[in-house]
């Protein structure tokens, strides 16, 4: 069993035991179309199957963890204190893409990471550049404010520096363990519907789409999450219905507003409370309303266990 390498908004550490309790006792390949921080995948240690995310930087990160872990670790060890002086031997030592002054090492690395968004579109072009982008992603993830990943309208990462006494951005043991866990897994950068072709009868699919966890009284008619709107939610429901028809097991996490659509589709749906700690608005942190939906009969589920994931 591995542990997540990244701190990622919407991660499922708080719901992990409830999710795993709904998994079948046995299955063939495992697929996760919305990987994110990968808390469920790394806890499962499945091997085989597919994982996917629409964020190309995140996909590059996991492919680097799988294929070039030692190069990634070596590069991470060369980064400096985020509050230190910019490195004069690297780009953006004085100003960023917008021409604003760069006053610390963190903001220099943030500008370098944004070359994919603001540059000529050809970066990262080779293996060395892909390792560099992956290392920058982890470095920024461990040193930015609250571990938040956020992009502006142009795709530029724009989270400010955080305040940490002793941030650990190397995380060598976790990278190696995660690389081993990913060794037999295909890592994709597609729309979630790819899983309709990838999954076969007897496989297990866990789906955790982008969503805003809201109160139990919220209305789906008024619901829209950034990057995954009501039309996407309808496509997702249709996709799991197709998986069910094909004999594929699924477990799905979603906002509480989706209770009725999945219940009306005939799936087993229950509400679960989860604590959210990654949010730019402190008022939005705390316990929120979410659901877990599945087509897996209770008698086929694995015996409950208490899962644990190390603290960040």
C-alpha positions in Angstrom: 0.0 0.0 0.0 1.3 3.4 -1.0 0.3 6.9 0.2 -0.6 10.0 -1.8 2.3 12.1 -2.8 0.4 15.3 -3.4 -2.0 17.3 -1.2 -5.1 17.7 -3.4 -8.4 19.5 -3.0 -11.3 17.0 -2.8 -9.1 14.2 -1.6 -10.9 11.2 -0.2 -8.9 10.5 3.0 -11.9 11.3 5.2 -14.2 8.9 3.3 -11.7 6.2 2.5 -13.0 3.5 4.9 -16.6 4.2 3.7 -15.6 4.0 0.1 -13.6 0.8 0.5 -16.4 -0.8 2.5 -18.5 -0.6 -0.7 -15.9 -2.3 -2.9 -16.6 -5.9 -4.0 -14.6 -8.7 -2.3 -13.0 -9.6 -5.6 -12.7 -7.9 -9.0 -10.5 -7.9 -12.1 -8.9 -4.6 -13.2 -9.4 -1.3 -11.4 -10.2 2.0 -13.1 -10.2 5.5 -11.7 -11.3 8.2 -14.2 -10.8 11.2 -11.9 -7.5 10.4 -10.1 -6.7 13.8 -8.5 -4.5 13.1 -5.4 -5.1 9.3 -5.7 -6.0 8.5 -2.1 -8.2 5.6 -3.0 -6.0 4.2 -5.7 -2.8 4.3 -3.6 -4.6 2.7 -0.6 -6.0 -0.1 -2.8 -2.7 -1.1 -4.4 -4.6 -2.7 -7.2 -2.2 -3.0 -10.1 -3.5 -3.3 -13.6 -6.3 -1.2 -15.1 -6.3 2.6 -15.7 -6.2 5.9 -14.0 -7.0 9.2 -15.6 -7.2 12.9 -15.1 -8.0 15.9 -17.4 -5.2 18.0 -15.9 -2.1 17.4 -18.2 0.3 18.6 -15.5 -1.0 16.1 -13.0 -0.9 13.3 -15.6 2.7 14.2 -16.4 3.5 14.1 -12.7 2.2 10.6 -12.2 3.9 9.3 -15.3 7.2 10.7 -14.1 6.6 9.1 -10.6 6.0 5.8 -12.4 8.7 6.0 -15.0 11.5 8.2 -13.6 11.2 8.3 -9.8 14.9 8.6 -9.0 15.4 11.5 -11.5 12.4 13.2 -9.9 13.8 12.8 -6.4 17.2 14.0 -7.4 15.7 17.2 -8.9 13.5 17.8 -5.9 16.6 17.7 -3.6 18.1 20.7 -5.5 15.3 23.1 -4.8 15.8 25.8 -2.2 13.8 27.5 0.6 10.7 29.1 -0.9 11.3 32.3 1.0 14.9 32.5 -0.2 16.4 34.7 -2.9 15.6 33.8 -6.6 18.3 31.8 -8.3 20.1 34.1 -10.7 21.1 31.2 -13.0 17.5 30.3 -13.7 14.8 32.1 -15.7 12.5 34.6 -14.0 15.0 35.7 -11.4 13.8 39.3 -11.5 10.3 39.4 -13.0 7.5 37.0 -14.0 5.5 36.5 -17.2 3.4 39.7 -16.5 6.5 41.7 -15.8 5.9 41.9 -12.0 8.9 41.8 -9.7 9.9 38.3 -8.4 10.9 38.8 -4.8 11.5 35.2 -3.6 12.5 31.7 -4.8 8.9 30.4 -4.6 7.6 33.0 -7.1 10.5 32.3 -9.5 9.6 28.6 -9.5 5.9 29.4 -9.9 6.8 31.4 -13.0 8.9 28.6 -14.4 6.1 26.1 -13.8 3.8 28.3 -15.8 5.7 27.9 -19.0 3.2 25.3 -20.2 0.4 28.0 -19.9 2.2 31.1 -21.0 5.0 29.8 -23.2 5.1 28.7 -26.8 3.1 25.5 -26.2 5.9 23.1 -26.8 7.0 22.7 -23.2 7.6 20.2 -21.7 9.0 18.8 -24.9 11.5 16.1 -23.7 12.1 13.8 -20.8 14.2 16.3 -18.9 11.6 19.0 -19.2 8.8 16.6 -18.1 10.8 15.7 -15.0 11.3 19.4 -14.3 7.6 20.2 -14.6 6.8 17.2 -12.3 9.3 18.4 -9.7 8.0 22.0 -9.9 4.4 20.7 -9.3 5.4 18.8 -6.2 7.6 21.6 -4.9 4.8 24.2 -5.3 2.2 21.8 -3.9 4.3 21.5 -0.7 5.1 25.2 -0.4 2.0 27.1 -1.7 -0.8 28.4 0.5 -2.8 25.5 2.0 -1.7 23.0 -0.6 -4.2 24.5 -3.0 -4.0 23.8 -6.8 -5.7 26.6 -8.7 -5.4 28.0 -12.2 -6.5 31.3 -13.7 -8.4 31.6 -17.0 -5.2 31.2 -19.0 -4.2 28.1 -17.2 -1.6 29.7 -15.1 -1.0 28.4 -11.6 -1.6 31.4 -9.3 -1.6 30.3 -5.7 0.6 32.4 -3.4 3.3 31.1 -1.2 2.4 29.4 2.1 4.0 29.7 5.5 5.6 26.5 6.7 8.2 26.0 9.3 9.9 23.1 7.6 8.2 22.0 4.3 9.1 18.6 2.9 8.9 18.7 -0.9 11.2 15.7 -1.6 9.0 12.9 -0.2 11.3 10.3 -1.6 9.7 7.3 0.1 6.2 8.2 -1.0 7.4 8.8 -4.6 9.1 5.3 -4.8 6.1 3.6 -3.3 3.7 5.4 -5.6 5.8 4.6 -8.6 5.6 0.9 -7.6 1.9 1.1 -7.3 1.6 2.7 -10.7 4.0 0.3 -12.4 1.3 -1.9 -14.0 -1.3 0.9 -14.5 -2.1 2.9 -17.7 -2.1 6.6 -17.0 -4.4 8.6 -19.3 -5.3 12.2 -20.0 -8.8 11.9 -21.4 -12.5 12.7 -20.7 -14.0 10.3 -18.1 -16.0 8.5 -20.8 -12.9 6.6 -21.9 -13.7 4.2 -19.2 -16.8 2.9 -21.1 -14.3 1.3 -23.5 -11.6 0.4 -21.0 -13.6 -1.3 -18.4 -15.0 -4.9 -18.8 -17.4 -7.1 -17.0 -15.8 -8.0 -13.6 -13.8 -4.8 -13.4 -14.3 -2.1 -10.7 -14.5 1.6 -11.4 -14.3 4.3 -8.7 -15.5 7.7 -9.8 -14.8 11.0 -8.0 -15.8 13.9 -10.3 -15.1 17.5 -9.5 -17.9 18.8 -7.3 -18.9 21.2 -4.6 -20.1 19.4 -1.5 -23.2 21.3 -0.3 -25.9 21.0 2.3 -28.5 18.3 2.2 -31.2 20.9 1.3 -29.3 22.2 -1.8 -31.0 21.8 -5.2 -29.5 20.2 -8.2 -31.3 22.6 -10.5 -29.2 25.4 -9.0 -26.0 23.3 -8.8 -22.9 23.9 -10.9 -19.3 23.1 -10.0 -16.5 24.9 -11.7 -15.1 22.7 -14.5 -17.9 20.1 -14.2 -21.4 21.4 -14.8 -24.9 19.9 -14.8 -24.5 18.6 -18.3 -21.3 16.8 -17.2 -23.1 15.4 -14.2 -25.9 14.0 -16.5 -23.2 12.5 -18.7 -21.7 10.9 -15.7 -24.9 9.3 -14.6 -25.5 8.0 -18.0 -22.0 6.5 -18.0 -22.4 4.6 -14.8 -25.8 3.3 -16.1 -23.9 2.0 -19.1 -21.2 0.5 -16.8 -23.9 -1.3 -14.8 -25.5 -2.6 -18.0 -22.1 -4.0 -19.1 -21.6 -5.9 -15.8 -19.0 -3.5 -14.4 -19.0 -2.6 -10.7 -18.8 1.0 -9.7 -18.6 3.2 -6.6 -19.1 6.9 -7.0 -18.6 9.9 -4.7 -20.5 13.1 -5.4 -22.2 16.1 -3.9 -25.3 15.6 -1.8 -27.4 17.3 -4.4 -26.9 14.2 -6.6 -28.7 11.9 -4.2 -32.1 11.8 -6.0 -30.8 11.2 -9.5 -28.7 8.2 -8.5 -31.5 6.9 -6.2 -34.1 7.2 -9.0 -31.7 5.3 -11.3 -31.9 2.4 -8.9 -28.5 2.5 -7.3 -27.6 2.1 -3.6 -27.1 5.7 -2.4 -26.2 6.9 1.1 -25.2 10.2 2.5 -21.8 10.6 4.1 -20.3 13.5 6.0 -16.7 14.5 5.2 -14.4 17.2 6.5 -12.9 19.6 4.0 -9.6 21.4 4.9 -8.4 22.6 1.5 -10.4 25.6 0.4 -9.4 29.2 -0.3 -12.5 30.4 1.6 -12.1 29.4 5.3 -15.9 29.6 5.7 -16.3 26.7 3.3 -14.2 24.4 5.4 -15.7 21.9 7.8 -18.2 19.0 7.5 -20.1 18.9 4.2 -22.8 16.7 2.6 -21.7 14.1 0.1 -23.1 10.8 -1.2 -21.7 7.4 -2.1 -23.5 5.5 -4.8 -22.9 2.0 -6.1 -24.4 -0.9 -8.0 -22.6 -3.4 -5.8 -24.9 -5.6 -3.7 -24.1 -5.6 0.0 -23.6 -9.3 0.1 -20.8 -9.0 -2.5 -18.9 -6.3 -0.7 -15.6 -6.9 1.0 -15.6 -7.1 4.8 -15.2 -3.6 6.3 -11.8 -2.6 7.4 -10.3 0.5 9.0 -8.0 2.2 6.4 -5.5 4.8 7.4 -3.4 7.3 5.4 -0.6 9.3 7.0 -1.1 12.9 7.8 0.2 15.6 5.6 
